[in-house]
Amino acid sequence: MQLDVIPAGPIDTNAYLLSSPDRGEALLIDAPGQVWPEVKPLLAQRGCRLVELWITHGHWDHMQGVAEVVRATDAKVLAHADDRALIETPEIMERFMGERLGLEGVRVDHWFSQGEIRSAAGLAAEVRHVPGHCPGNVLFYFQAFGAAFVGDAIFRGSIGRTDFPGGDHAVLLRSIREQIYTLPPATKIFPGHGPATTVAEERAGNPYVRG
């Protein structure tokens, strides 16, 4: 697997491109605004086509570039049904933010479920539901690589905000303890914003939710 971290969009939301050059396929996790001009040349360099786009959650900054990516690649879109309203009706987030965000509703090809094992581009991940930041936040745990892509549930030394529609602080803390802190300590955490961290580092030092 080759991993590219691509901060994009107006608030530097992390997109993650996982490529399998031997298979000629790639997987994209989240699609912030203007991510496609960054992804397109990487796919060409790797000799890969994008087969699936996995959405960690339905907030605008993780969704802004989805429609453009799908039009360019015909990749299948996957997300959790608890964020269906945000994904299919982006006006909800625009009303809350009080501004036009250039969002387009998209059709989801598959809805994730808790504990599901999903494979794309020859890469298998366990899907864990991690609500609290928003109802449908999920993480993708790639056991073979010791990596978890967690959306905005947790960051290095911080956690996701809970004042958006559907946010719940107590639920988020429980989700982190039950779904993130139960991963192997050496697991590398790739969040929706900012640098990577590890499960061990956050369990020991995150000031918002200790292990």
C-alpha positions in Angstrom: 0.0 0.0 0.0 1.1 3.5 -0.7 -0.4 6.3 1.4 -0.8 10.0 0.4 -2.0 12.5 2.9 -3.7 15.4 1.1 -4.9 18.4 3.1 -7.4 20.2 0.9 -10.3 22.6 1.0 -10.7 25.9 2.9 -9.8 24.4 6.3 -7.2 21.9 5.3 -9.2 18.7 5.8 -7.2 15.6 5.4 -8.0 13.3 2.5 -6.2 10.0 2.3 -5.3 8.2 -0.9 -4.5 4.5 -0.5 -3.0 3.0 -3.6 -2.2 -0.6 -4.7 -0.1 -0.2 -7.8 0.2 -3.9 -8.2 -3.6 -4.1 -8.7 -3.9 -0.7 -10.5 -6.5 0.4 -8.0 -6.9 3.0 -5.3 -9.2 4.0 -2.5 -9.9 7.6 -1.3 -11.0 8.4 2.2 -12.9 11.7 2.4 -13.0 14.3 -0.4 -12.6 17.9 0.8 -13.0 20.7 -1.7 -10.5 20.9 -4.5 -9.1 17.5 -3.7 -9.5 16.1 -7.2 -6.8 18.2 -8.8 -4.4 16.8 -6.2 -5.6 13.2 -6.5 -5.7 13.0 -10.3 -1.9 13.2 -10.9 -1.2 10.9 -8.0 -3.4 8.2 -9.6 -1.6 8.7 -12.9 1.8 8.4 -11.2 0.7 5.2 -9.5 -1.0 3.8 -12.6 -4.2 3.3 -10.6 -7.9 4.0 -11.0 -10.0 5.1 -8.1 -12.5 2.4 -7.3 -14.1 3.5 -4.1 -14.5 6.7 -2.0 -15.2 6.1 1.7 -16.7 9.0 3.7 -15.8 9.1 7.4 -18.8 11.4 8.1 -21.1 13.9 6.4 -19.8 17.3 7.5 -19.3 19.7 4.7 -15.5 19.9 4.7 -15.2 16.2 4.2 -17.9 16.1 1.4 -17.2 19.3 -0.6 -15.3 17.5 -3.4 -17.2 14.2 -3.5 -19.4 15.0 -6.5 -16.4 16.2 -8.6 -14.4 13.0 -7.8 -17.3 10.8 -8.6 -18.0 12.5 -11.9 -14.3 12.1 -12.9 -13.8 8.5 -11.8 -17.2 6.8 -11.4 -16.0 5.6 -8.0 -18.5 4.0 -5.6 -19.4 6.1 -2.6 -19.7 4.5 0.9 -20.8 6.1 4.2 -22.8 5.5 7.3 -26.6 5.8 7.1 -26.8 7.9 10.3 -25.4 10.8 8.2 -27.7 10.2 5.3 -29.5 13.5 5.7 -26.2 15.5 5.7 -24.9 13.6 2.7 -28.0 13.6 0.5 -29.4 17.0 1.7 -26.3 19.3 2.2 -28.6 22.3 2.7 -28.9 21.2 6.3 -25.2 22.0 6.9 -25.4 25.2 4.8 -28.3 26.5 6.9 -26.4 25.7 10.1 -23.2 27.4 8.9 -25.1 30.3 7.5 -23.3 30.3 4.2 -23.2 28.7 0.8 -20.6 26.0 0.8 -20.8 24.7 -2.8 -22.1 21.3 -1.7 -23.9 18.8 -3.9 -25.9 15.9 -2.7 -24.5 12.5 -3.7 -25.8 9.0 -4.1 -24.3 6.5 -1.7 -23.8 3.1 -3.2 -23.3 1.3 0.1 -24.1 2.1 3.8 -21.5 0.9 6.3 -22.5 -1.1 9.4 -20.7 -1.6 12.7 -18.1 -4.3 12.6 -18.3 -4.7 8.8 -15.1 -5.8 7.0 -14.9 -3.9 3.8 -12.3 -4.4 1.0 -11.3 -2.1 -1.8 -8.2 -2.0 -4.0 -7.1 -5.2 -2.3 -7.1 -3.5 1.1 -9.3 -4.8 3.9 -10.6 -2.6 6.8 -12.9 -3.1 9.8 -15.5 -0.4 10.1 -16.3 1.0 13.5 -19.1 3.4 14.3 -17.8 6.3 16.3 -20.7 8.7 16.8 -20.6 11.9 18.9 -18.9 14.4 16.6 -21.9 13.7 14.4 -24.2 10.7 14.2 -22.5 8.8 11.3 -18.8 9.2 12.0 -17.0 5.9 11.4 -13.4 4.8 11.5 -11.6 2.4 9.2 -9.1 0.1 10.9 -6.5 -1.6 8.6 -5.1 -4.3 10.8 -2.5 -5.3 8.3 -0.9 -1.9 8.4 -1.7 -0.9 12.0 -3.6 2.2 10.8 -7.0 3.7 11.6 -8.6 6.6 9.7 -10.9 8.2 12.3 -12.6 11.2 10.7 -13.1 14.0 13.3 -13.7 11.8 16.4 -10.2 12.4 17.8 -7.1 14.5 17.0 -3.6 14.6 18.3 -4.2 16.0 21.8 -7.8 16.9 21.2 -11.3 15.6 20.2 -14.0 16.6 17.7 -16.4 19.4 18.4 -19.9 18.5 19.3 -21.9 21.7 18.7 -22.9 20.7 15.1 -26.3 19.1 14.5 -26.4 15.6 16.0 -23.3 16.2 18.1 -23.2 14.8 21.6 -20.2 15.2 23.9 -20.9 12.3 26.2 -21.5 10.0 23.3 -18.2 11.1 21.7 -16.2 10.3 24.8 -17.9 6.9 25.1 -17.2 6.2 21.4 -13.5 7.1 21.8 -13.1 4.8 24.8 -15.0 1.9 23.3 -14.0 2.1 19.6 -10.7 3.9 19.4 -8.9 3.1 22.7 -9.7 -0.6 22.2 -7.5 -0.7 19.1 -3.9 -2.0 19.6 -1.8 0.7 21.4 0.7 1.0 18.5 -2.1 1.7 16.0 -1.4 4.9 14.1 -4.4 7.3 14.1 -5.0 9.4 11.0 -7.5 12.1 11.8 -9.6 14.4 9.6 -7.4 17.4 10.5 -3.8 17.8 11.6 -1.0 15.3 12.2 -1.2 11.6 12.9 -0.9 10.2 16.4 -1.2 6.8 18.1 -3.7 5.0 20.3 -1.1 4.8 23.0 -0.2 8.5 22.9 -3.9 9.5 23.1 -4.8 7.1 25.9 -1.9 8.4 27.9 -2.1 12.1 27.2 -5.3 13.3 25.6 -6.6 15.9 28.1 -10.2 15.4 27.0 -10.5 11.6 27.3 -8.0 9.4 29.1 -7.8 5.7 28.6 
